[in-house]
Amino acid sequence: MGYYDMVESSWQLSDAAQEYAQKAGRAVEPAEFWDKVFSQSPLVDADRTLRESPQRDRIFLKSPYGLQYRPAQKDWVPFRHGAVDLSNENNI
């Protein structure tokens, strides 16, 4: 999977969180998103997330990307937490 696809996968996971919040019809805290959405995803590095994000406001994926909660916007956006190598065209 190339980096573009990895970023797209993180956006799809962000969309799943947004759908969960809309269905809940109320404010949802990061810990609930973790329990109901992120912890069930095969994309998520659960061990690292549990270790490095006690508030569950940063979700680390198994790729170099993750999701970070923005409380003012009440949404999740991708961030990069690992190195990327764009010198290999197969990675793009």
C-alpha distances in whole Angstrom, upper triangle without the diagonal:
4,7,8,6,7,10,11,10,13,15,15,16,19,20,20,22,24,25,26,29,30,31,32,35,35,34,31,31,28,29,29,26,24,26,26,22,20,21,20,17,14,12,15,16,20,22,21,22,25,26,25,26,29,29,26,26,22,19,17,14,12,9,12,13,15,18,22,25,27,30,32,30,29,25,22,20,17,17,16,17,15,15,13,13,13,15,12,12,8,7,9
4,5,5,6,9,10,11,13,14,15,17,19,20,21,23,25,26,27,29,30,32,33,35,36,34,32,31,28,30,30,26,26,28,27,24,21,23,23,19,17,14,17,18,22,23,22,22,26,27,25,26,29,30,26,25,22,20,17,14,13,10,11,12,15,18,21,24,26,30,31,29,29,25,21,19,16,16,14,16,14,13,10,10,10,12,10,9,7,4,5
4,5,5,6,9,10,11,12,14,15,17,18,20,21,23,24,26,27,29,30,32,33,34,32,29,29,26,27,28,25,24,27,26,23,20,22,22,18,17,14,16,17,20,22,20,20,24,25,23,23,27,27,24,23,19,17,15,13,12,9,8,9,12,15,18,21,23,27,28,26,26,22,19,16,12,12,11,13,11,11,8,9,9,12,11,10,9,6,5
4,5,5,6,9,10,11,12,14,15,17,19,20,21,23,25,26,27,29,30,32,32,31,29,29,26,28,28,24,24,27,26,22,20,23,23,19,18,15,17,19,22,24,22,22,26,27,25,25,28,28,25,23,20,18,17,14,15,11,11,11,13,15,18,21,22,26,27,24,25,21,18,15,12,13,12,15,14,14,11,12,11,14,13,11,11,8,6
4,5,5,6,9,10,10,12,14,15,16,19,20,21,23,24,25,27,29,30,31,30,28,27,25,26,26,23,22,25,24,20,18,20,20,16,15,12,15,17,20,23,21,21,25,26,25,24,28,27,24,23,20,18,16,13,13,10,12,11,13,15,18,21,23,26,27,25,24,21,18,15,13,14,14,16,15,16,13,14,14,17,15,13,11,9,8
4,5,5,6,9,10,11,12,14,15,17,19,20,21,23,25,26,27,29,30,28,25,25,22,23,24,20,20,22,22,18,16,18,18,14,13,9,12,14,17,19,18,17,21,22,21,21,24,24,21,20,17,14,12,9,10,7,8,7,10,12,15,18,20,24,26,23,22,19,15,13,10,11,10,12,12,13,11,13,13,17,15,15,13,10,10
4,5,5,6,9,10,11,12,14,15,17,18,20,21,23,25,26,27,28,26,24,23,20,23,23,19,19,22,21,18,16,18,19,15,15,11,13,15,18,20,19,18,21,23,21,20,24,23,20,18,15,13,12,10,12,9,9,7,9,10,13,16,18,21,22,20,20,16,13,10,7,9,9,12,12,13,12,14,14,18,17,16,15,12,11
4,5,5,6,9,10,10,12,14,15,16,18,20,21,23,24,26,26,25,23,24,21,23,23,19,19,22,21,17,16,19,18,15,15,12,14,17,19,22,21,20,23,25,23,22,25,24,21,20,17,15,15,12,14,11,12,10,11,12,15,17,19,22,23,20,20,16,13,11,9,12,13,16,16,17,15,17,17,20,19,17,16,14,12
4,5,5,6,9,10,11,13,14,15,17,19,20,21,23,25,25,24,22,22,19,21,20,17,17,19,18,14,12,15,14,11,11,8,11,14,16,19,18,17,20,22,21,20,23,23,19,18,16,13,13,10,11,10,12,9,10,11,14,16,19,22,23,21,20,16,13,12,10,12,13,15,16,17,16,18,18,22,20,19,17,15,14
4,5,5,6,9,10,11,12,14,15,17,19,20,21,23,23,22,19,19,16,18,18,14,14,17,16,13,11,14,14,11,12,8,9,12,15,18,16,15,18,20,18,17,20,19,16,14,12,10,10,8,10,9,10,7,7,7,10,13,15,18,20,17,16,13,9,8,6,9,10,12,14,16,15,18,19,22,21,21,19,16,15
4,5,5,6,9,10,10,12,14,15,16,18,20,21,22,20,18,19,16,19,19,15,16,18,17,13,12,16,16,13,15,12,13,16,18,21,19,17,21,23,21,19,22,21,17,16,14,12,13,12,14,13,14,10,9,8,11,13,14,17,18,15,15,11,9,7,7,10,12,15,17,19,18,20,20,24,23,22,21,18,17
4,5,5,6,9,10,10,12,14,15,17,18,20,21,20,18,19,17,19,18,14,15,17,15,12,11,15,14,11,13,11,12,16,18,21,20,18,21,24,22,21,23,22,18,17,16,14,14,12,15,14,16,13,12,11,14,15,17,19,21,18,16,13,11,10,10,14,16,18,19,21,20,23,22,26,25,23,22,19,18
4,5,5,6,9,10,11,13,14,15,17,19,19,18,16,16,14,15,15,11,11,14,12,8,8,11,11,8,11,9,10,13,14,18,17,15,18,20,19,17,20,18,15,14,13,10,12,10,13,13,15,11,10,8,11,12,15,17,19,17,15,11,9,10,9,13,15,16,18,21,20,23,24,27,26,25,23,21,20
4,5,5,6,9,10,11,12,14,15,17,17,16,14,14,12,15,14,10,12,14,13,9,9,13,13,12,14,12,12,15,16,19,18,16,18,21,19,17,19,17,14,12,12,10,12,12,15,15,16,12,10,7,9,10,12,14,16,13,11,8,5,7,8,11,14,16,19,21,21,24,24,28,27,26,25,22,21
4,5,5,6,9,10,10,12,14,15,16,16,14,16,14,17,15,12,14,16,14,10,11,15,15,13,16,14,15,18,19,22,22,19,21,24,23,20,22,20,17,16,15,14,16,15,18,18,19,15,13,11,13,13,14,16,17,14,12,9,8,10,11,15,18,20,22,24,24,26,26,30,29,28,26,24,22
4,5,5,6,9,10,11,12,14,16,15,13,15,13,15,13,10,12,13,10,7,9,12,11,10,13,13,13,17,17,21,21,18,20,23,22,20,21,19,16,15,15,13,16,15,17,18,20,16,14,12,14,13,16,17,19,16,14,11,10,12,13,17,19,21,23,26,25,28,28,32,31,30,28,25,24
4,5,5,6,9,10,11,13,13,12,10,11,10,12,10,7,9,11,9,6,8,11,12,11,15,14,13,16,16,20,19,16,18,21,20,17,18,16,13,12,13,12,15,14,18,18,20,16,13,10,12,10,12,14,16,13,10,8,8,11,12,16,19,20,22,25,25,29,29,33,32,31,30,27,26
4,5,5,6,9,10,11,11,11,10,12,12,14,12,9,13,14,12,10,12,15,15,15,18,17,17,20,20,23,23,19,21,24,23,20,21,18,16,14,15,15,18,17,21,21,22,18,16,12,13,11,12,13,14,11,9,7,8,11,13,17,20,22,25,27,27,30,30,34,34,32,31,28,27
4,5,5,6,9,10,12,12,11,14,14,16,13,11,14,15,11,10,13,16,15,15,18,18,18,21,21,25,25,21,23,26,25,23,24,21,18,17,18,17,20,19,22,23,24,21,18,15,16,15,16,16,18,15,12,11,12,14,16,20,23,25,27,30,29,32,32,36,35,34,32,30,28
4,5,5,6,9,10,11,9,11,12,13,10,8,11,11,8,8,11,14,13,14,17,17,17,20,19,23,23,20,21,24,24,21,21,19,16,16,17,16,19,19,22,23,24,21,18,15,16,14,16,16,18,15,12,11,12,15,17,21,24,25,27,30,30,34,34,38,37,36,34,31,30
4,5,5,6,7,7,6,9,11,12,10,8,12,13,10,10,13,16,16,17,20,20,19,22,21,24,24,20,22,25,24,20,21,18,16,15,17,17,20,20,24,25,26,22,19,16,15,13,14,13,15,12,9,9,11,15,17,20,24,25,28,31,31,35,35,39,38,37,36,33,32
4,5,5,8,9,9,13,14,16,13,12,16,16,13,13,16,19,19,19,23,22,22,25,24,28,27,24,25,28,27,24,24,21,19,18,20,20,23,23,26,27,28,24,21,18,18,16,16,16,16,14,11,11,14,17,20,23,26,28,31,33,33,36,36,40,40,38,37,34,33
4,5,8,11,10,14,16,17,13,12,16,15,12,12,16,18,18,19,22,22,22,25,24,28,28,25,26,29,29,25,25,23,20,20,22,21,24,24,27,28,29,26,23,20,21,18,19,18,20,17,14,14,16,19,22,25,28,30,32,35,35,38,38,42,41,40,38,36,35
4,5,8,8,11,13,14,11,11,14,14,11,12,16,18,18,19,23,23,22,25,23,27,27,24,24,27,27,24,23,20,19,18,21,20,24,24,27,29,30,26,23,20,20,17,18,17,18,17,13,14,16,20,22,25,28,30,32,36,36,39,40,43,43,42,40,37,36
4,7,9,13,15,16,13,14,17,17,15,16,19,21,21,22,26,26,25,28,26,30,30,26,27,30,29,26,25,22,21,20,23,22,26,27,30,31,32,28,25,22,21,18,18,16,17,16,13,14,17,20,23,26,30,31,34,37,37,41,41,45,44,43,42,39,38
4,6,10,13,14,12,12,16,16,14,16,18,20,21,23,26,26,25,27,26,28,28,25,25,28,27,23,23,19,18,18,21,21,25,26,30,31,31,28,24,21,20,16,16,14,15,14,11,13,16,20,23,25,29,30,33,36,37,40,41,45,44,44,42,39,38
4,7,10,12,10,11,14,15,14,15,17,19,21,22,25,25,23,25,24,26,26,22,22,25,24,20,20,16,15,14,18,19,22,24,28,29,29,25,22,18,17,13,13,10,12,11,8,11,14,17,20,23,26,27,30,34,35,38,39,42,42,42,41,37,36
4,7,8,6,7,10,11,11,11,13,15,17,18,22,21,19,22,20,22,22,18,19,22,21,17,17,13,12,12,15,15,19,21,24,26,26,23,19,16,14,11,12,10,13,12,8,10,12,16,18,21,24,24,28,31,32,36,36,40,40,40,38,35,34
4,6,6,7,9,10,11,12,13,14,17,18,21,21,18,20,18,20,20,16,16,19,18,14,13,9,9,9,12,13,17,19,23,24,24,21,17,14,13,9,11,9,12,12,9,10,11,15,18,19,22,22,26,29,31,34,35,39,39,39,38,34,34
4,5,5,6,9,10,10,10,12,14,15,18,17,15,16,14,17,16,12,12,15,14,10,10,7,6,5,9,10,13,16,19,21,21,18,14,11,10,7,10,9,13,13,9,10,9,13,15,16,19,19,22,26,27,31,32,36,36,36,34,31,31
4,5,5,6,9,10,10,10,13,15,18,18,14,15,13,15,15,11,11,14,14,10,9,7,5,8,10,11,14,16,19,21,22,19,16,13,12,11,13,13,16,16,13,13,13,16,17,18,21,20,23,27,29,32,34,37,37,37,36,32,32
4,5,5,6,8,9,10,12,14,18,18,15,17,15,17,18,14,14,17,17,14,13,10,9,10,13,13,16,17,21,23,24,21,17,15,14,12,15,14,17,17,13,13,13,17,18,20,23,23,25,29,30,34,35,39,38,38,36,33,33
4,6,5,5,6,8,10,11,15,15,13,15,13,16,16,13,13,17,16,13,13,11,8,9,11,10,13,15,18,20,21,18,14,11,12,10,13,13,16,15,11,11,10,13,15,17,20,20,23,26,27,31,32,35,35,35,33,30,30
4,6,6,5,5,8,10,13,13,10,12,10,12,13,10,10,13,14,11,11,10,6,9,10,8,11,12,15,18,19,16,13,11,12,11,15,15,18,18,14,13,12,15,15,17,19,18,21,24,26,29,31,34,34,34,32,29,29
4,6,7,6,8,10,14,15,12,14,11,14,15,12,11,15,16,14,13,12,10,12,13,12,14,15,18,20,22,20,16,15,15,15,18,18,21,20,17,16,15,18,19,20,22,22,24,28,29,32,34,37,36,36,34,31,32
4,7,7,7,10,13,14,13,15,13,17,18,15,15,18,19,16,16,15,12,14,15,13,16,16,19,21,23,20,17,15,16,15,18,18,21,20,16,15,15,18,19,21,23,23,25,29,30,33,34,37,36,36,34,31,31
4,6,6,7,11,11,10,13,12,16,16,13,14,18,18,16,16,15,12,13,13,11,13,13,16,18,20,17,14,12,14,13,16,17,20,18,15,13,12,15,15,18,20,20,22,26,26,29,30,34,33,32,30,27,27
4,5,5,9,9,7,10,9,12,13,10,11,15,15,13,14,13,10,11,11,8,10,10,12,14,16,14,11,10,12,12,16,17,20,19,16,13,11,13,13,15,17,17,19,22,23,26,28,31,30,30,28,25,25
4,6,8,9,7,9,7,10,12,9,10,13,14,13,14,14,10,13,12,9,11,11,12,15,18,16,13,13,15,15,19,20,23,22,19,17,15,17,16,18,19,18,20,23,24,28,29,33,31,32,29,26,27
4,7,9,8,10,9,13,14,13,13,17,18,17,17,17,14,16,15,12,13,12,13,16,19,17,15,15,17,18,21,22,25,24,21,19,16,18,18,20,21,20,22,25,26,28,30,33,31,31,29,26,27
4,5,6,9,9,13,14,12,14,17,18,17,18,18,14,16,15,11,11,9,11,13,16,14,12,13,16,17,20,22,25,23,20,18,15,16,15,17,18,18,19,22,22,25,26,29,28,28,25,23,23
4,6,8,9,12,13,13,15,17,18,18,20,20,17,18,16,12,12,9,9,11,15,14,13,14,18,19,23,25,28,26,23,21,18,18,16,18,18,18,18,21,21,23,25,27,26,26,23,20,22
4,7,9,12,12,12,14,17,17,16,19,19,16,16,14,10,9,6,6,8,11,10,9,11,15,17,20,23,26,24,22,18,15,15,13,14,14,14,15,17,17,20,21,24,23,23,20,17,18
4,6,9,9,8,11,13,13,13,15,16,12,13,11,7,6,4,6,8,11,10,8,10,13,15,18,21,24,22,20,17,14,14,13,13,14,13,14,17,18,21,23,26,25,25,23,20,21
4,6,6,6,9,10,11,11,14,15,12,14,11,8,6,5,5,9,11,10,9,11,14,16,20,22,25,24,22,20,16,16,14,14,14,12,13,16,17,20,23,25,24,25,23,20,22
4,6,5,6,8,10,10,12,13,10,13,11,8,7,8,9,12,14,13,11,13,14,16,20,22,25,24,22,20,17,18,16,16,16,15,16,19,21,24,26,29,28,29,27,24,25
4,6,5,6,9,10,11,14,12,14,13,10,9,10,10,14,15,15,13,15,16,18,22,23,27,27,24,23,20,20,19,18,17,15,16,19,21,24,27,30,29,30,28,25,27
4,5,5,6,8,10,13,11,13,10,8,7,9,9,12,12,12,11,13,14,16,20,22,25,25,23,21,18,18,16,15,14,11,12,16,19,22,25,27,27,28,27,23,25
4,5,5,5,8,10,7,9,7,6,5,8,10,13,13,12,9,10,11,13,17,18,22,22,19,18,15,15,14,14,14,12,14,17,20,23,26,29,28,30,28,24,25
4,6,6,6,9,7,11,10,9,9,12,13,16,17,16,13,14,14,15,19,19,23,23,21,20,17,19,18,17,18,15,17,21,23,27,29,32,32,33,31,28,29
4,6,7,10,10,12,11,11,10,13,14,17,17,16,14,15,15,17,20,21,25,25,23,22,19,20,19,18,17,14,16,20,23,26,29,31,31,33,31,28,29
4,6,9,9,10,8,9,9,12,14,16,15,14,12,13,12,14,17,19,22,23,21,20,17,17,16,15,15,12,14,18,20,24,27,29,30,31,30,27,28
4,5,5,6,6,7,9,12,15,17,16,14,11,11,10,11,14,15,19,19,17,17,14,15,15,14,15,13,16,19,22,26,28,31,31,33,31,28,28
4,5,8,9,10,12,15,18,20,20,18,15,14,13,13,16,16,19,21,18,18,16,18,18,17,19,17,19,23,26,29,32,35,35,36,35,31,32
4,5,8,10,13,16,19,21,20,18,15,13,11,10,13,12,16,17,15,15,14,16,17,17,19,17,20,24,26,30,32,35,36,37,35,32,32
4,5,7,10,13,16,18,18,15,12,10,9,9,12,12,16,16,14,13,11,14,14,14,16,15,18,22,24,28,30,33,33,34,32,29,29
4,7,10,13,16,17,17,14,10,8,6,5,8,9,13,13,11,10,9,11,12,12,14,14,17,21,23,27,28,32,32,32,31,28,28
4,6,10,13,14,13,10,7,6,4,6,10,12,15,15,13,12,9,10,9,9,11,10,14,17,19,23,25,28,28,29,28,24,24
4,6,10,11,11,9,5,5,6,8,12,14,18,17,15,13,9,10,9,9,11,10,13,17,18,22,23,27,27,27,26,22,23
4,7,8,8,7,4,7,9,12,15,18,21,20,18,16,12,12,10,9,9,8,10,13,15,19,21,24,24,25,23,19,20
4,5,7,6,5,8,11,14,17,20,23,21,20,17,13,13,10,10,10,9,10,13,14,17,19,22,21,22,20,17,18
4,7,8,8,11,15,18,21,24,27,25,24,21,17,16,13,13,11,10,10,12,13,16,18,21,20,21,18,15,17
4,5,8,11,14,18,21,24,26,25,24,20,17,15,11,11,9,9,8,10,10,12,14,17,16,17,15,12,13
4,7,11,13,17,19,23,25,24,23,20,16,14,10,9,6,5,4,6,7,10,13,16,16,17,16,12,13
4,7,10,14,16,19,21,20,19,16,12,10,7,6,4,6,7,9,10,13,15,18,18,19,17,14,14
4,7,10,13,16,19,17,16,13,9,8,5,5,6,7,9,12,13,17,18,22,22,22,21,17,17
4,7,10,13,15,14,13,10,6,5,4,6,8,10,13,16,16,20,21,25,25,25,24,20,20
4,6,10,12,11,10,8,5,5,6,7,10,11,14,17,18,22,23,27,27,28,27,23,23
4,6,9,9,7,6,4,7,9,10,14,14,18,21,22,26,27,30,31,31,30,27,26
4,6,6,6,5,6,7,11,12,15,16,20,23,24,27,28,32,32,32,32,28,27
4,5,5,7,9,11,14,15,19,20,23,26,27,31,32,35,36,36,36,32,31
4,6,8,11,12,16,17,20,22,26,28,29,33,33,37,37,37,37,34,32
4,5,9,10,14,16,19,21,25,27,28,31,31,35,36,35,35,31,30
4,7,10,14,16,19,21,24,27,28,31,32,36,36,35,35,31,30
4,7,10,13,17,18,22,24,25,28,28,32,32,32,31,28,26
4,7,10,13,15,18,21,21,25,25,29,29,29,28,24,23
4,7,10,13,16,18,18,22,22,26,26,25,25,21,20
4,7,10,12,14,14,18,18,22,22,22,21,18,17
4,6,9,12,12,16,17,20,21,22,21,18,17
4,6,8,9,13,14,17,18,19,19,15,15
4,7,9,13,15,18,19,21,20,16,17
4,7,10,13,16,16,18,18,14,15
4,7,10,12,13,15,15,12,13
4,6,9,10,12,12,8,10
4,6,7,9,10,7,9
4,5,7,9,6,6
4,6,9,8,9
4,5,6,7
4,5,6
4,6
4
